[in-house]
């Protein structure tokens, strides 16, 4: 995931601002970490450079 996306992504639950935490980067891209909503506190994982922006009730295993 490119850092530029942080400027346009928002929480799908409340439309709040997202903060990147525990990021691991490779070759200038964010490969893993967590996006945390500053509004509602929901967390969205980043795995293999892809943020899982599905609402919690629609994610696999959750």
HTML snippet that shows the backbone in 3Dmol.js (N, CA, C, O; Angstrom):
<script src="https://3Dmol.org/build/3Dmol-min.js"></script>
<div id="view" style="width:600px;height:400px;position:relative"></div>
<script>
const pdb = `
ATOM      1  N   UNK A   1       0.849  -1.165   0.000  1.00  0.00           N
ATOM      2  CA  UNK A   1       0.000   0.000   0.000  1.00  0.00           C
ATOM      3  C   UNK A   1       0.899   1.234   0.000  1.00  0.00           C
ATOM      4  O   UNK A   1       1.863   1.301   0.763  1.00  0.00           O
ATOM      5  N   UNK A   2       0.598   2.174  -0.824  1.00  0.00           N
ATOM      6  CA  UNK A   2       1.369   3.410  -0.861  1.00  0.00           C
ATOM      7  C   UNK A   2       0.908   4.352   0.249  1.00  0.00           C
ATOM      8  O   UNK A   2      -0.275   4.398   0.586  1.00  0.00           O
ATOM      9  N   UNK A   3       1.855   5.103   0.812  1.00  0.00           N
ATOM     10  CA  UNK A   3       1.530   6.067   1.875  1.00  0.00           C
ATOM     11  C   UNK A   3       0.514   7.108   1.420  1.00  0.00           C
ATOM     12  O   UNK A   3      -0.258   7.621   2.230  1.00  0.00           O
ATOM     13  N   UNK A   4       0.514   7.413   0.155  1.00  0.00           N
ATOM     14  CA  UNK A   4      -0.420   8.399  -0.397  1.00  0.00           C
ATOM     15  C   UNK A   4      -1.879   8.016  -0.104  1.00  0.00           C
ATOM     16  O   UNK A   4      -2.728   8.893   0.053  1.00  0.00           O
ATOM     17  N   UNK A   5      -2.165   6.723  -0.032  1.00  0.00           N
ATOM     18  CA  UNK A   5      -3.530   6.276   0.238  1.00  0.00           C
ATOM     19  C   UNK A   5      -4.024   6.698   1.615  1.00  0.00           C
ATOM     20  O   UNK A   5      -5.230   6.831   1.823  1.00  0.00           O
ATOM     21  N   UNK A   6      -3.112   6.910   2.553  1.00  0.00           N
ATOM     22  CA  UNK A   6      -3.509   7.330   3.900  1.00  0.00           C
ATOM     23  C   UNK A   6      -4.274   8.651   3.871  1.00  0.00           C
ATOM     24  O   UNK A   6      -5.098   8.914   4.747  1.00  0.00           O
ATOM     25  N   UNK A   7      -4.004   9.469   2.876  1.00  0.00           N
ATOM     26  CA  UNK A   7      -4.669  10.767   2.762  1.00  0.00           C
ATOM     27  C   UNK A   7      -6.118  10.655   2.281  1.00  0.00           C
ATOM     28  O   UNK A   7      -6.921  11.553   2.533  1.00  0.00           O
ATOM     29  N   UNK A   8      -6.457   9.568   1.595  1.00  0.00           N
ATOM     30  CA  UNK A   8      -7.801   9.459   1.036  1.00  0.00           C
ATOM     31  C   UNK A   8      -8.664   8.387   1.700  1.00  0.00           C
ATOM     32  O   UNK A   8      -9.888   8.418   1.569  1.00  0.00           O
ATOM     33  N   UNK A   9      -8.048   7.440   2.408  1.00  0.00           N
ATOM     34  CA  UNK A   9      -8.828   6.399   3.080  1.00  0.00           C
ATOM     35  C   UNK A   9      -9.511   6.952   4.327  1.00  0.00           C
ATOM     36  O   UNK A   9      -8.966   7.813   5.018  1.00  0.00           O
ATOM     37  N   UNK A  10     -10.710   6.445   4.604  1.00  0.00           N
ATOM     38  CA  UNK A  10     -11.397   6.795   5.845  1.00  0.00           C
ATOM     39  C   UNK A  10     -12.105   5.533   6.357  1.00  0.00           C
ATOM     40  O   UNK A  10     -12.252   4.555   5.624  1.00  0.00           O
ATOM     41  N   UNK A  11     -12.522   5.566   7.570  1.00  0.00           N
ATOM     42  CA  UNK A  11     -13.204   4.440   8.198  1.00  0.00           C
ATOM     43  C   UNK A  11     -14.541   4.189   7.493  1.00  0.00           C
ATOM     44  O   UNK A  11     -15.340   5.115   7.350  1.00  0.00           O
ATOM     45  N   UNK A  12     -14.797   2.949   7.049  1.00  0.00           N
ATOM     46  CA  UNK A  12     -16.076   2.663   6.396  1.00  0.00           C
ATOM     47  C   UNK A  12     -17.253   2.629   7.373  1.00  0.00           C
ATOM     48  O   UNK A  12     -18.409   2.668   6.951  1.00  0.00           O
ATOM     49  N   UNK A  13     -16.971   2.559   8.657  1.00  0.00           N
ATOM     50  CA  UNK A  13     -18.042   2.513   9.662  1.00  0.00           C
ATOM     51  C   UNK A  13     -18.537   3.912   9.999  1.00  0.00           C
ATOM     52  O   UNK A  13     -19.740   4.172   9.974  1.00  0.00           O
ATOM     53  N   UNK A  14     -17.591   4.835  10.322  1.00  0.00           N
ATOM     54  CA  UNK A  14     -18.010   6.168  10.781  1.00  0.00           C
ATOM     55  C   UNK A  14     -17.441   7.319   9.937  1.00  0.00           C
ATOM     56  O   UNK A  14     -17.724   8.487  10.202  1.00  0.00           O
ATOM     57  N   UNK A  15     -16.644   6.982   8.930  1.00  0.00           N
ATOM     58  CA  UNK A  15     -15.984   7.967   8.065  1.00  0.00           C
ATOM     59  C   UNK A  15     -14.908   8.783   8.791  1.00  0.00           C
ATOM     60  O   UNK A  15     -14.524   9.859   8.334  1.00  0.00           O
ATOM     61  N   UNK A  16     -14.428   8.262   9.923  1.00  0.00           N
ATOM     62  CA  UNK A  16     -13.394   8.940  10.686  1.00  0.00           C
ATOM     63  C   UNK A  16     -12.020   8.820  10.045  1.00  0.00           C
ATOM     64  O   UNK A  16     -11.809   8.019   9.134  1.00  0.00           O
ATOM     65  N   UNK A  17     -11.096   9.626  10.533  1.00  0.00           N
ATOM     66  CA  UNK A  17      -9.712   9.619  10.058  1.00  0.00           C
ATOM     67  C   UNK A  17      -9.003   8.367  10.560  1.00  0.00           C
ATOM     68  O   UNK A  17      -9.245   7.908  11.676  1.00  0.00           O
ATOM     69  N   UNK A  18      -8.122   7.821   9.718  1.00  0.00           N
ATOM     70  CA  UNK A  18      -7.369   6.623  10.076  1.00  0.00           C
ATOM     71  C   UNK A  18      -5.926   6.970  10.404  1.00  0.00           C
ATOM     72  O   UNK A  18      -5.317   7.831   9.769  1.00  0.00           O
ATOM     73  N   UNK A  19      -5.390   6.280  11.410  1.00  0.00           N
ATOM     74  CA  UNK A  19      -3.992   6.452  11.816  1.00  0.00           C
ATOM     75  C   UNK A  19      -3.273   5.130  11.601  1.00  0.00           C
ATOM     76  O   UNK A  19      -3.781   4.073  11.975  1.00  0.00           O
ATOM     77  N   UNK A  20      -2.091   5.189  11.000  1.00  0.00           N
ATOM     78  CA  UNK A  20      -1.286   4.006  10.756  1.00  0.00           C
ATOM     79  C   UNK A  20      -0.477   3.656  11.997  1.00  0.00           C
ATOM     80  O   UNK A  20       0.192   4.516  12.569  1.00  0.00           O
ATOM     81  N   UNK A  21      -0.539   2.389  12.415  1.00  0.00           N
ATOM     82  CA  UNK A  21       0.229   1.923  13.573  1.00  0.00           C
ATOM     83  C   UNK A  21       0.949   0.629  13.231  1.00  0.00           C
ATOM     84  O   UNK A  21       0.484  -0.166  12.415  1.00  0.00           O
ATOM     85  N   UNK A  22       2.098   0.436  13.875  1.00  0.00           N
ATOM     86  CA  UNK A  22       2.887  -0.804  13.755  1.00  0.00           C
ATOM     87  C   UNK A  22       3.196  -1.163  12.305  1.00  0.00           C
ATOM     88  O   UNK A  22       3.128  -2.331  11.923  1.00  0.00           O
ATOM     89  N   UNK A  23       3.535  -0.165  11.502  1.00  0.00           N
ATOM     90  CA  UNK A  23       3.773  -0.391  10.075  1.00  0.00           C
ATOM     91  C   UNK A  23       5.142  -1.013   9.816  1.00  0.00           C
ATOM     92  O   UNK A  23       6.135  -0.683  10.465  1.00  0.00           O
ATOM     93  N   UNK A  24       5.157  -1.913   8.856  1.00  0.00           N
ATOM     94  CA  UNK A  24       6.397  -2.464   8.320  1.00  0.00           C
ATOM     95  C   UNK A  24       6.412  -2.133   6.840  1.00  0.00           C
ATOM     96  O   UNK A  24       5.447  -2.399   6.123  1.00  0.00           O
ATOM     97  N   UNK A  25       7.519  -1.548   6.387  1.00  0.00           N
ATOM     98  CA  UNK A  25       7.619  -1.109   5.003  1.00  0.00           C
ATOM     99  C   UNK A  25       8.715  -1.867   4.270  1.00  0.00           C
ATOM    100  O   UNK A  25       9.692  -2.321   4.865  1.00  0.00           O
ATOM    101  N   UNK A  26       8.527  -1.989   2.969  1.00  0.00           N
ATOM    102  CA  UNK A  26       9.529  -2.598   2.096  1.00  0.00           C
ATOM    103  C   UNK A  26       9.457  -1.884   0.756  1.00  0.00           C
ATOM    104  O   UNK A  26       8.380  -1.738   0.178  1.00  0.00           O
ATOM    105  N   UNK A  27      10.599  -1.444   0.270  1.00  0.00           N
ATOM    106  CA  UNK A  27      10.701  -0.770  -1.031  1.00  0.00           C
ATOM    107  C   UNK A  27       9.715   0.387  -1.145  1.00  0.00           C
ATOM    108  O   UNK A  27       9.106   0.586  -2.196  1.00  0.00           O
ATOM    109  N   UNK A  28       9.558   1.152  -0.061  1.00  0.00           N
ATOM    110  CA  UNK A  28       8.730   2.341  -0.073  1.00  0.00           C
ATOM    111  C   UNK A  28       7.236   2.099   0.060  1.00  0.00           C
ATOM    112  O   UNK A  28       6.455   3.045  -0.032  1.00  0.00           O
ATOM    113  N   UNK A  29       6.818   0.856   0.274  1.00  0.00           N
ATOM    114  CA  UNK A  29       5.402   0.549   0.430  1.00  0.00           C
ATOM    115  C   UNK A  29       5.131  -0.033   1.811  1.00  0.00           C
ATOM    116  O   UNK A  29       5.979  -0.717   2.384  1.00  0.00           O
ATOM    117  N   UNK A  30       3.946   0.245   2.339  1.00  0.00           N
ATOM    118  CA  UNK A  30       3.535  -0.310   3.621  1.00  0.00           C
ATOM    119  C   UNK A  30       3.068  -1.737   3.369  1.00  0.00           C
ATOM    120  O   UNK A  30       2.101  -1.955   2.639  1.00  0.00           O
ATOM    121  N   UNK A  31       3.749  -2.710   3.969  1.00  0.00           N
ATOM    122  CA  UNK A  31       3.443  -4.118   3.745  1.00  0.00           C
ATOM    123  C   UNK A  31       2.547  -4.708   4.822  1.00  0.00           C
ATOM    124  O   UNK A  31       1.753  -5.606   4.545  1.00  0.00           O
ATOM    125  N   UNK A  32       2.668  -4.210   6.050  1.00  0.00           N
ATOM    126  CA  UNK A  32       1.816  -4.711   7.132  1.00  0.00           C
ATOM    127  C   UNK A  32       1.665  -3.623   8.182  1.00  0.00           C
ATOM    128  O   UNK A  32       2.405  -2.639   8.205  1.00  0.00           O
ATOM    129  N   UNK A  33       0.695  -3.829   9.038  1.00  0.00           N
ATOM    130  CA  UNK A  33       0.414  -2.875  10.090  1.00  0.00           C
ATOM    131  C   UNK A  33      -1.078  -2.824  10.340  1.00  0.00           C
ATOM    132  O   UNK A  33      -1.819  -3.731   9.961  1.00  0.00           O
ATOM    133  N   UNK A  34      -1.506  -1.757  10.981  1.00  0.00           N
ATOM    134  CA  UNK A  34      -2.917  -1.605  11.316  1.00  0.00           C
ATOM    135  C   UNK A  34      -3.332  -0.156  11.100  1.00  0.00           C
ATOM    136  O   UNK A  34      -2.610   0.773  11.461  1.00  0.00           O
ATOM    137  N   UNK A  35      -4.498   0.018  10.512  1.00  0.00           N
ATOM    138  CA  UNK A  35      -5.114   1.336  10.411  1.00  0.00           C
ATOM    139  C   UNK A  35      -6.153   1.411  11.524  1.00  0.00           C
ATOM    140  O   UNK A  35      -7.037   0.559  11.615  1.00  0.00           O
ATOM    141  N   UNK A  36      -6.043   2.433  12.367  1.00  0.00           N
ATOM    142  CA  UNK A  36      -6.951   2.589  13.500  1.00  0.00           C
ATOM    143  C   UNK A  36      -7.773   3.856  13.303  1.00  0.00           C
ATOM    144  O   UNK A  36      -7.227   4.927  13.038  1.00  0.00           O
ATOM    145  N   UNK A  37      -9.084   3.726  13.434  1.00  0.00           N
ATOM    146  CA  UNK A  37      -9.970   4.873  13.286  1.00  0.00           C
ATOM    147  C   UNK A  37      -9.900   5.740  14.527  1.00  0.00           C
ATOM    148  O   UNK A  37     -10.065   5.250  15.644  1.00  0.00           O
ATOM    149  N   UNK A  38      -9.655   7.035  14.333  1.00  0.00           N
ATOM    150  CA  UNK A  38      -9.589   7.964  15.452  1.00  0.00           C
ATOM    151  C   UNK A  38     -10.977   8.359  15.938  1.00  0.00           C
ATOM    152  O   UNK A  38     -11.109   8.969  16.999  1.00  0.00           O
ATOM    153  N   UNK A  39     -12.016   8.019  15.175  1.00  0.00           N
ATOM    154  CA  UNK A  39     -13.383   8.328  15.563  1.00  0.00           C
ATOM    155  C   UNK A  39     -14.018   7.242  16.415  1.00  0.00           C
ATOM    156  O   UNK A  39     -14.432   7.491  17.547  1.00  0.00           O
ATOM    157  N   UNK A  40     -14.092   6.027  15.862  1.00  0.00           N
ATOM    158  CA  UNK A  40     -14.788   4.939  16.552  1.00  0.00           C
ATOM    159  C   UNK A  40     -13.857   3.883  17.137  1.00  0.00           C
ATOM    160  O   UNK A  40     -14.301   3.025  17.899  1.00  0.00           O
ATOM    161  N   UNK A  41     -12.563   3.935  16.789  1.00  0.00           N
ATOM    162  CA  UNK A  41     -11.606   2.989  17.341  1.00  0.00           C
ATOM    163  C   UNK A  41     -11.503   1.664  16.598  1.00  0.00           C
ATOM    164  O   UNK A  41     -10.724   0.798  16.996  1.00  0.00           O
ATOM    165  N   UNK A  42     -12.271   1.490  15.530  1.00  0.00           N
ATOM    166  CA  UNK A  42     -12.202   0.241  14.767  1.00  0.00           C
ATOM    167  C   UNK A  42     -10.813   0.094  14.157  1.00  0.00           C
ATOM    168  O   UNK A  42     -10.158   1.082  13.824  1.00  0.00           O
ATOM    169  N   UNK A  43     -10.374  -1.161  14.016  1.00  0.00           N
ATOM    170  CA  UNK A  43      -9.037  -1.462  13.507  1.00  0.00           C
ATOM    171  C   UNK A  43      -9.143  -2.234  12.199  1.00  0.00           C
ATOM    172  O   UNK A  43      -9.979  -3.126  12.050  1.00  0.00           O
ATOM    173  N   UNK A  44      -8.269  -1.868  11.244  1.00  0.00           N
ATOM    174  CA  UNK A  44      -8.246  -2.495   9.931  1.00  0.00           C
ATOM    175  C   UNK A  44      -6.827  -2.984   9.645  1.00  0.00           C
ATOM    176  O   UNK A  44      -5.904  -2.173   9.561  1.00  0.00           O
ATOM    177  N   UNK A  45      -6.640  -4.290   9.497  1.00  0.00           N
ATOM    178  CA  UNK A  45      -5.292  -4.824   9.277  1.00  0.00           C
ATOM    179  C   UNK A  45      -4.799  -4.602   7.855  1.00  0.00           C
ATOM    180  O   UNK A  45      -5.582  -4.554   6.906  1.00  0.00           O
ATOM    181  N   UNK A  46      -3.489  -4.468   7.731  1.00  0.00           N
ATOM    182  CA  UNK A  46      -2.832  -4.415   6.423  1.00  0.00           C
ATOM    183  C   UNK A  46      -1.995  -5.683   6.333  1.00  0.00           C
ATOM    184  O   UNK A  46      -1.130  -5.921   7.177  1.00  0.00           O
ATOM    185  N   UNK A  47      -2.248  -6.492   5.320  1.00  0.00           N
ATOM    186  CA  UNK A  47      -1.536  -7.755   5.133  1.00  0.00           C
ATOM    187  C   UNK A  47      -1.022  -7.821   3.702  1.00  0.00           C
ATOM    188  O   UNK A  47      -1.782  -7.604   2.757  1.00  0.00           O
ATOM    189  N   UNK A  48       0.242  -8.114   3.539  1.00  0.00           N
ATOM    190  CA  UNK A  48       0.862  -8.187   2.211  1.00  0.00           C
ATOM    191  C   UNK A  48       0.587  -6.938   1.372  1.00  0.00           C
ATOM    192  O   UNK A  48       0.407  -7.021   0.157  1.00  0.00           O
ATOM    193  N   UNK A  49       0.558  -5.777   2.041  1.00  0.00           N
ATOM    194  CA  UNK A  49       0.388  -4.510   1.349  1.00  0.00           C
ATOM    195  C   UNK A  49      -1.049  -4.150   1.023  1.00  0.00           C
ATOM    196  O   UNK A  49      -1.294  -3.146   0.355  1.00  0.00           O
ATOM    197  N   UNK A  50      -2.008  -4.953   1.484  1.00  0.00           N
ATOM    198  CA  UNK A  50      -3.411  -4.712   1.165  1.00  0.00           C
ATOM    199  C   UNK A  50      -4.205  -4.439   2.442  1.00  0.00           C
ATOM    200  O   UNK A  50      -4.278  -5.303   3.316  1.00  0.00           O
ATOM    201  N   UNK A  51      -4.803  -3.248   2.562  1.00  0.00           N
ATOM    202  CA  UNK A  51      -5.624  -2.964   3.745  1.00  0.00           C
ATOM    203  C   UNK A  51      -6.989  -3.654   3.629  1.00  0.00           C
ATOM    204  O   UNK A  51      -7.636  -3.591   2.583  1.00  0.00           O
ATOM    205  N   UNK A  52      -7.415  -4.306   4.704  1.00  0.00           N
ATOM    206  CA  UNK A  52      -8.733  -4.939   4.747  1.00  0.00           C
ATOM    207  C   UNK A  52      -9.706  -3.918   5.309  1.00  0.00           C
ATOM    208  O   UNK A  52      -9.826  -3.767   6.525  1.00  0.00           O
ATOM    209  N   UNK A  53     -10.400  -3.217   4.419  1.00  0.00           N
ATOM    210  CA  UNK A  53     -11.279  -2.130   4.823  1.00  0.00           C
ATOM    211  C   UNK A  53     -12.737  -2.558   4.967  1.00  0.00           C
ATOM    212  O   UNK A  53     -13.626  -1.711   5.057  1.00  0.00           O
ATOM    213  N   UNK A  54     -12.985  -3.859   4.989  1.00  0.00           N
ATOM    214  CA  UNK A  54     -14.347  -4.319   5.214  1.00  0.00           C
ATOM    215  C   UNK A  54     -14.774  -4.022   6.643  1.00  0.00           C
ATOM    216  O   UNK A  54     -13.958  -4.107   7.560  1.00  0.00           O
ATOM    217  N   UNK A  55     -16.036  -3.675   6.843  1.00  0.00           N
ATOM    218  CA  UNK A  55     -16.525  -3.503   8.207  1.00  0.00           C
ATOM    219  C   UNK A  55     -16.351  -4.815   8.981  1.00  0.00           C
ATOM    220  O   UNK A  55     -16.364  -5.889   8.380  1.00  0.00           O
ATOM    221  N   UNK A  56     -16.189  -4.741  10.295  1.00  0.00           N
ATOM    222  CA  UNK A  56     -15.872  -5.918  11.110  1.00  0.00           C
ATOM    223  C   UNK A  56     -16.827  -7.099  10.920  1.00  0.00           C
ATOM    224  O   UNK A  56     -16.386  -8.248  10.955  1.00  0.00           O
ATOM    225  N   UNK A  57     -18.104  -6.849  10.722  1.00  0.00           N
ATOM    226  CA  UNK A  57     -19.065  -7.945  10.591  1.00  0.00           C
ATOM    227  C   UNK A  57     -19.006  -8.619   9.219  1.00  0.00           C
ATOM    228  O   UNK A  57     -19.685  -9.623   9.004  1.00  0.00           O
ATOM    229  N   UNK A  58     -18.216  -8.094   8.295  1.00  0.00           N
ATOM    230  CA  UNK A  58     -18.107  -8.681   6.962  1.00  0.00           C
ATOM    231  C   UNK A  58     -16.759  -9.323   6.672  1.00  0.00           C
ATOM    232  O   UNK A  58     -16.538  -9.837   5.575  1.00  0.00           O
ATOM    233  N   UNK A  59     -15.861  -9.297   7.646  1.00  0.00           N
ATOM    234  CA  UNK A  59     -14.531  -9.900   7.459  1.00  0.00           C
ATOM    235  C   UNK A  59     -14.585 -11.392   7.689  1.00  0.00           C
ATOM    236  O   UNK A  59     -15.413 -11.886   8.454  1.00  0.00           O
ATOM    237  N   UNK A  60     -13.682 -12.120   7.010  1.00  0.00           N
ATOM    238  CA  UNK A  60     -13.549 -13.556   7.252  1.00  0.00           C
ATOM    239  C   UNK A  60     -13.027 -13.793   8.656  1.00  0.00           C
ATOM    240  O   UNK A  60     -12.088 -13.123   9.087  1.00  0.00           O
ATOM    241  N   UNK A  61     -13.604 -14.712   9.358  1.00  0.00           N
ATOM    242  CA  UNK A  61     -13.127 -15.075  10.692  1.00  0.00           C
ATOM    243  C   UNK A  61     -13.462 -14.059  11.754  1.00  0.00           C
ATOM    244  O   UNK A  61     -12.914 -14.142  12.853  1.00  0.00           O
ATOM    245  N   UNK A  62     -14.335 -13.103  11.489  1.00  0.00           N
ATOM    246  CA  UNK A  62     -14.604 -12.135  12.516  1.00  0.00           C
ATOM    247  C   UNK A  62     -15.930 -11.570  12.527  1.00  0.00           C
ATOM    248  O   UNK A  62     -16.238 -10.735  13.377  1.00  0.00           O
TER     249      UNK A  62
END
`;
const viewer = $3Dmol.createViewer("view");
viewer.addModel(pdb, "pdb");
viewer.setStyle({}, {cartoon: {color: "spectrum"}});
viewer.zoomTo();
viewer.render();
</script>
